[in-house]
Amino acid sequence: MPYKTLLSLSLCGLLTGMAYAAPDSRNTEAQLAKSLQAIKNNRLDIALNEVDSLLRVNPNFKLAYLVKGDVLMARAGAINNFGSAANAPRDMIEDLRAEARARLQRAETHLSSKLAPRYLWKLDAQQKYAIVVDTSRSTLYVYENVKGEPRYVADYYITIGKLGTEKVSAGDQRTPIGVYFVKANLPKNKLADMYGSGAYPLSYPNEWDRKNGRTGQGIWLHGTSSDTYSRPPRASNGCVVLANDDLDKLAPYLQVGVTPVIITNQIDWANEQDAGERDALLQEVEQWRKDWSSLNTDTYLKHYSHKFSSDDMNYAAWAKQKQLVNSGKSWIKVNISNVSVFTYPEQPNMVVVNFEQDYNSSNLSNRMKKRQYWLKQNNRWQIVYEGGA
């Protein structure tokens, strides 16, 4: 790749405006951009100082070694290609070129504090943070819950599956797209070295994945092996992988069983219509609650799509069960709290609704966490899945 092509990502813009946030990966990318610009300008001493500084902090940063090799080659004579060392493995060089492109793209991207991803329609009070992964930008974003609204905190360079996204089956080396939650926190001392400083299993396959026949397991957020600083943008077996320093910085934001992790091919940003759509959906959820409490089973069942399923029940079985159960009750009272709502990436007009349900009736009382998938069809919101969360 010619240096002028690699540097066509507005390097002047990369090297300014970096003060809005300073996660390790952002500092790394600023230094990387500065060293590449110095090579382009034939300021080889500056380039060498920058890349040596990177290697002192991250001695296992393979991309930085490649850049250093280019600096040393440039001292001996002009070079036209990024990573043009003789006899270097082509696949490895291509991986490092891809990492350079991804990191430079990240360095030139500066999010406005006013921007919010449209997936986070509503966070409940327990969800202190939310994670959104933009696979097209090799970036994981952290948002803080500020009175139910997301506020940008930080972002980190990440690696995804070798064959990209849209995971369908076990072993396909793809990263899933969807709404997931952190399931566990696995410490370093209980993991193989390849997982680095820790691992956070995600809830893949979720209910929508299973409904659509997707298989596999073991999709984690995790670090890198002790001999590696970071990996190319597509290098995992499906997991989302961060540099160990970045994973350590991310760890305080992850709450087991609580933190949503939304993985998308490309972030859609919130717009003026989202608030109205969200409010309309929340009104439907509230009407569903009221209709259930009314013991008018026919009206209650109108909230469910004929494509509905719940574990091993389709709509017909669900309707029959609800009619039977409600016929034996003289009163029902349903309350819901801690409601969160997430739009589903790559699935237009579908949202995931989570809440705590307090159910009381003439012959039964219980409290549970529940999850519903609502789909807007023919301008009407209806439930296509319901079950425990």
Secondary structure, DSSP 8 states (H G I E B T S, - for coil): -BHHHHTTTTHHHHTSSGGG---HHHHHHHHHHHHHHHHHTT-HHHHHHHHHHHHHH-TT-HHHHHHHHHHHHHHHS---BTT--TT--HHHHHHHHHHHHHHHHHHH----TT--BTTEEE--TT--EEEEEEGGGTEEEEEEEETTEEEEEEEEE-BEETT-B---STTS--B--EEEEB---EEGGGS-GGGTTEEEEB--S-HHHHHTT------EEE---TT-S---SEEESS-EE--HHHHHHHGGG--TTT-EEEEESS--B--HHHHHHHHHHHHHHHHHHHHHHTT-HHHHHTTEEEEEEETTEEHHHHHHHHHHHHHT-S-EEEEEEEEEEEE-TTSTTEEEEEEEEEEEESS-EEEEEEEEEEEEETTEEEEEEEEE-
